[in-house]
Amino acid sequence: MLKSRKNLTRFTYESTAFEGWRLCVSRSGTTFTKYFSDKTYGSGRKSLTAAEKSRMELLKLIDNSRRIHGKLSKATIEKSRQLLKES
């Protein structure tokens, strides 16, 4: 059985059509979320691998970025959203 990990939650509800992983990272007042469907990636393990890769890239980007008054810059937020869109 696949277990949830930091910033990743496993969704396997019989009452919904979605099965897969949700990536959810919050930093400096901004939350980034993306869903990785088992159907799209072929299996629970493959969707987990894709979610973990995206998580590492996202954390690297936002944790190494400048803060403006304690918040992420608009450029960093946009780059982060684009990174998730492409993954």
C-alpha positions as CSV (number, residue, x, y, z in Angstrom):
1,M,0.0,0.0,0.0
2,L,1.3,3.5,-0.9
3,K,1.4,5.8,2.1
4,S,1.3,9.6,2.1
5,R,4.5,11.5,2.4
6,K,5.5,15.1,3.3
7,N,3.6,17.4,1.0
8,L,2.0,14.4,-0.8
9,T,-1.4,12.9,0.0
10,R,-2.7,9.7,-1.5
11,F,-6.3,9.8,-2.7
12,T,-8.0,6.4,-3.2
13,Y,-11.7,7.0,-2.6
14,E,-14.2,4.5,-4.0
15,S,-16.9,7.3,-4.2
16,T,-14.9,9.5,-6.5
17,A,-13.4,9.1,-10.0
18,F,-10.0,10.3,-9.0
19,E,-7.2,8.1,-7.7
20,G,-3.7,9.4,-7.4
21,W,-1.5,11.8,-5.5
22,R,-2.0,15.5,-4.5
23,L,1.1,17.7,-4.1
24,C,0.4,20.6,-1.8
25,V,3.2,23.0,-0.7
26,S,2.7,26.2,1.2
27,R,5.4,28.8,1.6
28,S,5.3,32.4,2.7
29,G,1.5,32.7,2.4
30,T,1.2,31.0,-1.0
31,T,-0.1,27.5,-1.6
32,F,0.8,25.4,-4.7
33,T,-1.3,22.3,-5.5
34,K,-1.3,19.8,-8.3
35,Y,-3.0,16.4,-8.7
36,F,-1.2,13.4,-10.2
37,S,-3.7,10.9,-11.5
38,D,-2.9,7.1,-11.6
39,K,-4.7,7.0,-15.0
40,T,-2.5,9.7,-16.5
41,Y,0.7,8.2,-15.3
42,G,-0.2,4.5,-15.6
43,S,0.0,3.4,-12.0
44,G,0.1,4.6,-8.4
45,R,3.9,4.2,-8.3
46,K,4.4,6.1,-11.5
47,S,2.2,9.0,-10.4
48,L,4.0,9.0,-7.0
49,T,7.4,9.2,-8.8
50,A,6.1,12.2,-10.9
51,A,4.7,13.9,-7.9
52,E,8.0,13.5,-5.9
53,K,10.0,14.8,-8.8
54,S,7.7,17.9,-9.1
55,R,7.9,18.4,-5.3
56,M,11.7,18.4,-5.4
57,E,11.8,20.9,-8.3
58,L,9.2,23.1,-6.7
59,L,10.9,23.2,-3.3
60,K,14.2,23.9,-4.8
61,L,12.8,26.8,-6.8
62,I,10.8,28.4,-3.9
63,D,13.2,27.7,-1.1
64,N,16.1,29.4,-3.0
65,S,14.1,32.4,-4.1
66,R,14.1,36.0,-2.8
67,R,11.4,37.1,-0.5
68,I,9.8,40.5,-0.7
69,H,8.5,41.6,2.7
70,G,8.4,38.0,3.7
71,K,6.4,36.9,0.7
72,L,7.4,35.1,-2.5
73,S,7.9,37.4,-5.5
74,K,5.3,37.4,-8.3
75,A,8.0,36.1,-10.6
76,T,8.7,33.1,-8.3
77,I,5.0,32.4,-7.9
78,E,4.6,32.4,-11.7
79,K,7.6,30.2,-12.3
80,S,6.3,27.8,-9.7
81,R,2.9,27.6,-11.3
82,Q,4.5,27.1,-14.7
83,L,6.7,24.3,-13.4
84,L,3.7,22.5,-12.0
85,K,1.7,23.0,-15.2
86,E,4.5,21.4,-17.2
87,S,5.0,18.4,-14.9
